[in-house]
Amino acid sequence: MFRPGYIKPIKGLKNAYKVSKVLSPFYPIFEKLFPKYVGTLEELGNSMIYVTLNGYEKKILDCVDIRRIGK
Protein backbone atom coordinates (compact mmCIF):
# COMPACT_ATOMS: atom_id res chain seq x y z
CA MET A 1 0.00 0.00 0.00
CA PHE A 2 1.34 3.41 -0.92
CA ARG A 3 0.76 6.27 1.51
CA PRO A 4 2.08 9.45 -0.09
CA GLY A 5 1.70 12.86 1.49
CA TYR A 6 1.61 15.94 -0.74
CA ILE A 7 2.26 15.00 -4.35
CA LYS A 8 3.63 17.67 -6.66
CA PRO A 9 1.74 17.33 -9.95
CA ILE A 10 3.54 17.17 -13.28
CA LYS A 11 3.46 20.37 -15.32
CA GLY A 12 0.59 20.32 -17.79
CA LEU A 13 -1.48 17.79 -15.83
CA LYS A 14 -5.14 18.56 -16.52
CA ASN A 15 -6.79 16.60 -13.69
CA ALA A 16 -4.87 18.05 -10.75
CA TYR A 17 -6.68 19.73 -7.88
CA LYS A 18 -6.62 23.51 -8.10
CA VAL A 19 -5.02 23.74 -4.67
CA SER A 20 -2.15 21.57 -5.93
CA LYS A 21 -1.56 23.98 -8.80
CA VAL A 22 -1.46 26.87 -6.32
CA LEU A 23 0.91 25.05 -3.94
CA SER A 24 3.19 23.68 -6.66
CA PRO A 25 5.53 26.73 -6.75
CA PHE A 26 6.14 26.26 -3.01
CA TYR A 27 7.25 22.63 -3.42
CA PRO A 28 10.98 23.40 -2.92
CA ILE A 29 10.14 25.00 0.43
CA PHE A 30 7.93 22.07 1.46
CA GLU A 31 10.68 19.68 0.42
CA LYS A 32 13.17 21.43 2.71
CA LEU A 33 10.78 21.79 5.67
CA PHE A 34 8.82 18.52 5.40
CA PRO A 35 10.93 15.98 3.45
CA LYS A 36 9.06 13.03 5.03
CA TYR A 37 5.69 14.23 3.72
CA VAL A 38 6.20 15.40 0.12
CA GLY A 39 7.09 13.79 -3.18
CA THR A 40 6.59 14.14 -6.90
CA LEU A 41 4.18 12.30 -9.13
CA GLU A 42 7.15 10.96 -11.08
CA GLU A 43 8.69 9.44 -7.92
CA LEU A 44 5.36 7.84 -7.04
CA GLY A 45 4.98 6.32 -10.51
CA ASN A 46 8.56 5.05 -10.61
CA SER A 47 8.25 3.47 -7.18
CA MET A 48 4.98 1.76 -8.11
CA ILE A 49 6.59 0.25 -11.19
CA TYR A 50 9.65 -0.85 -9.21
CA VAL A 51 7.58 -2.49 -6.45
CA THR A 52 5.37 -4.25 -9.02
CA LEU A 53 8.39 -5.73 -10.79
CA ASN A 54 10.71 -6.38 -7.83
CA GLY A 55 8.63 -6.37 -4.66
CA TYR A 56 9.57 -4.60 -1.45
CA GLU A 57 10.20 -5.74 2.11
CA LYS A 58 7.48 -3.50 3.60
CA LYS A 59 3.77 -3.81 2.90
CA ILE A 60 3.02 -0.14 3.61
CA LEU A 61 5.26 2.43 1.92
CA ASP A 62 5.26 5.99 3.21
CA CYS A 63 6.76 9.07 1.53
CA VAL A 64 10.30 8.28 2.62
CA ASP A 65 10.16 4.82 1.03
CA ILE A 66 8.39 6.11 -2.09
CA ARG A 67 11.01 8.82 -2.66
CA ARG A 68 13.93 6.43 -2.03
CA ILE A 69 12.63 3.87 -4.52
CA GLY A 70 11.38 6.42 -7.06
CA LYS A 71 14.68 8.21 -7.62
CYANA upper distance limits for C-alpha pairs under 8 A (distance plus 0.5 A):
  1 MET  CA     59 LYS  CA      6.60
  1 MET  CA     60 ILE  CA      5.21
  1 MET  CA     61 LEU  CA      6.60
  2 PHE  CA     60 ILE  CA      6.50
  2 PHE  CA     61 LEU  CA      5.44
  2 PHE  CA     62 ASP  CA      6.75
  2 PHE  CA     66 ILE  CA      8.14
  3 ARG  CA     60 ILE  CA      7.61
  3 ARG  CA     61 LEU  CA      6.42
  3 ARG  CA     62 ASP  CA      5.31
  3 ARG  CA     63 CYS  CA      7.12
  4 PRO  CA     37 TYR  CA      7.60
  4 PRO  CA     38 VAL  CA      7.74
  4 PRO  CA     39 GLY  CA      7.81
  4 PRO  CA     44 LEU  CA      8.35
  4 PRO  CA     61 LEU  CA      8.47
  4 PRO  CA     62 ASP  CA      6.25
  4 PRO  CA     63 CYS  CA      5.47
  4 PRO  CA     66 ILE  CA      7.92
  5 GLY  CA     37 TYR  CA      5.28
  5 GLY  CA     38 VAL  CA      5.85
  5 GLY  CA     39 GLY  CA      7.69
  5 GLY  CA     62 ASP  CA      8.43
  5 GLY  CA     63 CYS  CA      6.82
  6 TYR  CA     37 TYR  CA      6.79
  6 TYR  CA     38 VAL  CA      5.20
  6 TYR  CA     39 GLY  CA      6.87
  7 ILE  CA     38 VAL  CA      6.47
  7 ILE  CA     39 GLY  CA      5.61
  7 ILE  CA     40 THR  CA      5.60
  7 ILE  CA     41 LEU  CA      6.31
  8 LYS  CA     20 SER  CA      7.51
  8 LYS  CA     24 SER  CA      6.53
  8 LYS  CA     27 TYR  CA      7.44
  8 LYS  CA     38 VAL  CA      8.09
  8 LYS  CA     39 GLY  CA      6.75
  8 LYS  CA     40 THR  CA      5.12
  8 LYS  CA     41 LEU  CA      6.43
  9 PRO  CA     13 LEU  CA      7.22
  9 PRO  CA     16 ALA  CA      7.20
  9 PRO  CA     20 SER  CA      7.52
  9 PRO  CA     21 LYS  CA      8.01
  9 PRO  CA     24 SER  CA      7.79
  9 PRO  CA     40 THR  CA      7.06
  9 PRO  CA     41 LEU  CA      6.15
 10 ILE  CA     40 THR  CA      8.20
 10 ILE  CA     41 LEU  CA      6.93
 10 ILE  CA     42 GLU  CA      8.01
 16 ALA  CA     20 SER  CA      7.06
 16 ALA  CA     21 LYS  CA      7.56
 17 TYR  CA     21 LYS  CA      7.22
 18 LYS  CA     22 VAL  CA      6.91
 19 VAL  CA     23 LEU  CA      6.62
 20 SER  CA     24 SER  CA      6.29
 21 LYS  CA     25 PRO  CA      8.38
 23 LEU  CA     27 TYR  CA      7.30
 26 PHE  CA     30 PHE  CA      6.88
 27 TYR  CA     31 GLU  CA      6.44
 28 PRO  CA     32 LYS  CA      6.86
 29 ILE  CA     33 LEU  CA      6.68
 30 PHE  CA     34 PHE  CA      5.88
 30 PHE  CA     35 PRO  CA      7.58
 30 PHE  CA     38 VAL  CA      7.52
 31 GLU  CA     35 PRO  CA      5.29
 31 GLU  CA     38 VAL  CA      6.70
 31 GLU  CA     39 GLY  CA      8.27
 34 PHE  CA     38 VAL  CA      7.18
 35 PRO  CA     39 GLY  CA      8.46
 35 PRO  CA     64 VAL  CA      8.26
 36 LYS  CA     63 CYS  CA      6.26
 36 LYS  CA     64 VAL  CA      5.97
 37 TYR  CA     63 CYS  CA      6.20
 37 TYR  CA     64 VAL  CA      8.10
 38 VAL  CA     63 CYS  CA      7.01
 39 GLY  CA     43 GLU  CA      7.14
 39 GLY  CA     44 LEU  CA      7.80
 39 GLY  CA     63 CYS  CA      7.18
 39 GLY  CA     66 ILE  CA      8.37
 39 GLY  CA     67 ARG  CA      6.86
 40 THR  CA     44 LEU  CA      6.92
 41 LEU  CA     45 GLY  CA      6.69
 42 GLU  CA     46 ASN  CA      6.59
 42 GLU  CA     70 GLY  CA      7.90
 43 GLU  CA     47 SER  CA      6.53
 43 GLU  CA     66 ILE  CA      7.22
 43 GLU  CA     67 ARG  CA      6.29
 43 GLU  CA     69 ILE  CA      8.11
 43 GLU  CA     70 GLY  CA      4.63
 43 GLU  CA     71 LYS  CA      6.62
 44 LEU  CA     48 MET  CA      6.68
 44 LEU  CA     66 ILE  CA      6.56
 44 LEU  CA     67 ARG  CA      7.72
 44 LEU  CA     70 GLY  CA      6.68
 45 GLY  CA     49 ILE  CA      6.82
 45 GLY  CA     70 GLY  CA      7.77
 46 ASN  CA     50 TYR  CA      6.66
 46 ASN  CA     69 ILE  CA      7.92
 46 ASN  CA     70 GLY  CA      5.24
 46 ASN  CA     71 LYS  CA      8.01
 47 SER  CA     51 VAL  CA      6.54
 47 SER  CA     66 ILE  CA      6.24
 47 SER  CA     67 ARG  CA      8.03
 47 SER  CA     69 ILE  CA      5.64
 47 SER  CA     70 GLY  CA      4.80
 48 MET  CA     52 THR  CA      6.59
 48 MET  CA     70 GLY  CA      8.49
 49 ILE  CA     53 LEU  CA      6.76
 50 TYR  CA     54 ASN  CA      6.30
 50 TYR  CA     55 GLY  CA      7.72
 50 TYR  CA     69 ILE  CA      7.79
 50 TYR  CA     70 GLY  CA      8.28
 51 VAL  CA     55 GLY  CA      4.90
 51 VAL  CA     56 TYR  CA      6.29
 61 LEU  CA     65 ASP  CA      6.02
 61 LEU  CA     66 ILE  CA      6.78
 62 ASP  CA     66 ILE  CA      6.66
 63 CYS  CA     67 ARG  CA      6.48
 64 VAL  CA     68 ARG  CA      6.68
 65 ASP  CA     69 ILE  CA      6.65
 66 ILE  CA     70 GLY  CA      6.31
 67 ARG  CA     71 LYS  CA      6.71
